[in-house]
Amino acid sequence: MSAVVTDLSLTQGSLFSIRIALTDVNGAVQDLTNYGIRGAVKNRYSDTASLVSFIPVIFDATGGLIDISFLPSVTKDLPVTEAVYDVEKYLLSDAESVEKVLAGKFIINPEVTT
């Protein structure tokens, strides 16, 4: 299945917190029961190193709701850029069974007031 494309934006030095309902490309809720979830932000998809890796919190497994958050101590060190990110789900019983469920641009805006 293809990942749903959703662009995200944050500002350096600020708290970033978002709750996302994971759906498939047809709009059906993805049940996350028995799944783990992980993600990464990179400058380019081809990069081997991540700007930041993260483990979203599954808020409601059957409702497909995940929370992604970064503390200001993390966002302050991110470069101002238009990066890319994705989120994958994997079976807890088989970590090799991976599916990309969310992807898009990850826009990091500069902090003005420090």
N, C-alpha and C positions, 0 to 999 in steps of 0.2 A: 504494500500500500504506500502511496505517496504521503509525504509529510504535509501538514497544513502550514501555509506560509503566513507568519505574523511578524511584523517588524516591531522591535522594542527600542525604547529610547530612555536614557538616563542622563543625569548631570553629575559630573565629578563632585565628590565630596558630599553627596546627598544619599539618604536612604533610598533604596530602590526596592519596592515590594509590589508584586502583582499576583493575582490569582487567575489562573487560566483554566478554562474547561476544555480538555482535550477531546476533540472529535475527529472522525475520519473525514476524508474529502467529501463524503456524502452528508455530513452533518450529524452522524450518529455518535453518541457518547462512547468513548473508549473506556471499558471497564478495566481498572488497574489492579484488581484483586490478583494476588500472586505475582505481581510485577514489581520491579525496581525501576527507578527513573534516574537519569543522569544527563548532564549537558556540559557544553563548553562554548566559550567565545574565542574566536581567532581573528586575526587580521584578514586572513584569506582562508578559504577552504583547504588549500594545498599546504598550509603551514603545519609543521609537526608540533610546534609548541602552542599552547593556549595562552591567551591573555588572562583568562580565569576559567577554571573548571568549577562546576557547581552540582549539587545534589538537591533537586527540588524536593519539597516535602509534599507527600501525597496527603491532601486534606480530606478528600472523600473518594475512596477507591471506586466504588460503584458509580459515582457521579462523574468520574474522570477529572476531578478538580485537583490541580497542583498549585503550590505556592513557590514562587521564585523570589528570592530576596538577597540583597547585598547590603552589608553595613557600610556606612560612610567611610570607615577605615579601609575598606576594599575599593570603593569607587573613586576615592581621592587619588589612587595611584594608577588608574586606568588612563591610557592615552586618549586624547581627543581624536576620534576617528569614526569612520563608518565601517564597522567590523561585521562579521557574520557569526551566527550561532546555530546550534541545533540541540534538540532534546530527544533522547532515545529512551525507549522502554525495553526491558529485558525480563525474561522469565526468571524468577528467583531460583527455580529448580534447574535452569539451563542458561547460564550467562552468555552462551554463544548465540542464543535465540534473541536477536536484537532487531528492533524496528524503529526507524526514525519517525517521530510523530509530530514534531514541530520544528520549524526552521525559519530563518529570515535574516534581515539586517539587524544589527545591534549598534545603534547610534549612541555615541558617547559625546555629550556636549560639554563645553568648558564651564568650569565654575567661575562665576564673576566675582562674587563676594566671598572672601576667605576669612 
